[in-house]
Amino acid sequence: MATPVTLAPSALLEEAARAMTNAEVNRANVVDPAGSIIGHVTLAKTVAEMIAPDPSEDDEVADPGVTAA
C-alpha cells in the first residue's frame, strides 16, 4: 500500500502534482497545521488546472475577426 500524501492548503499546484507523481498515487489529502484532513485533491484535477488557459489572459488576446478603424 502506498504511503498517503498530505499537502498544506498553501501548496502550489506543481508541488501537489510532483508529490503525487513521486508517491505514485492519484489523490492527496489536504491537512491543516494540526494534521486534520480538510479536503483532498486528485492528480487529474491538479494537472487539468495547471494546463487550463488563464482567464486573465483573454483580455490580452486580440480577436482576429476585429480590425482597427
Contacts in CASP RR format, 6 or more apart in sequence:
PFRMAT RR
TARGET T0000
AUTHOR 0000-0000-0000
METHOD contacts of the structure
MODEL  1
MATPVTLAPSALLEEAARAMTNAEVNRANVVDPAGSIIGHVTLAKTVAEM
IAPDPSEDDEVADPGVTAA
2 23 0 8 1.000
2 24 0 8 1.000
2 25 0 8 1.000
3 23 0 8 1.000
4 25 0 8 1.000
4 28 0 8 1.000
4 29 0 8 1.000
5 19 0 8 1.000
5 20 0 8 1.000
5 23 0 8 1.000
5 25 0 8 1.000
5 27 0 8 1.000
5 28 0 8 1.000
5 29 0 8 1.000
6 28 0 8 1.000
6 29 0 8 1.000
6 30 0 8 1.000
6 31 0 8 1.000
6 35 0 8 1.000
7 15 0 8 1.000
7 16 0 8 1.000
7 19 0 8 1.000
7 28 0 8 1.000
7 29 0 8 1.000
7 30 0 8 1.000
7 31 0 8 1.000
7 41 0 8 1.000
8 30 0 8 1.000
8 31 0 8 1.000
8 33 0 8 1.000
9 30 0 8 1.000
9 32 0 8 1.000
9 38 0 8 1.000
11 19 0 8 1.000
11 30 0 8 1.000
13 46 0 8 1.000
13 49 0 8 1.000
13 50 0 8 1.000
14 50 0 8 1.000
16 28 0 8 1.000
16 41 0 8 1.000
16 46 0 8 1.000
17 43 0 8 1.000
17 46 0 8 1.000
17 47 0 8 1.000
17 50 0 8 1.000
19 28 0 8 1.000
20 26 0 8 1.000
20 27 0 8 1.000
20 28 0 8 1.000
20 43 0 8 1.000
20 46 0 8 1.000
21 43 0 8 1.000
25 43 0 8 1.000
26 42 0 8 1.000
26 43 0 8 1.000
26 44 0 8 1.000
27 40 0 8 1.000
27 41 0 8 1.000
27 42 0 8 1.000
27 43 0 8 1.000
28 40 0 8 1.000
28 41 0 8 1.000
29 37 0 8 1.000
29 39 0 8 1.000
29 40 0 8 1.000
30 37 0 8 1.000
30 38 0 8 1.000
30 39 0 8 1.000
30 40 0 8 1.000
30 41 0 8 1.000
31 37 0 8 1.000
31 38 0 8 1.000
32 38 0 8 1.000
END
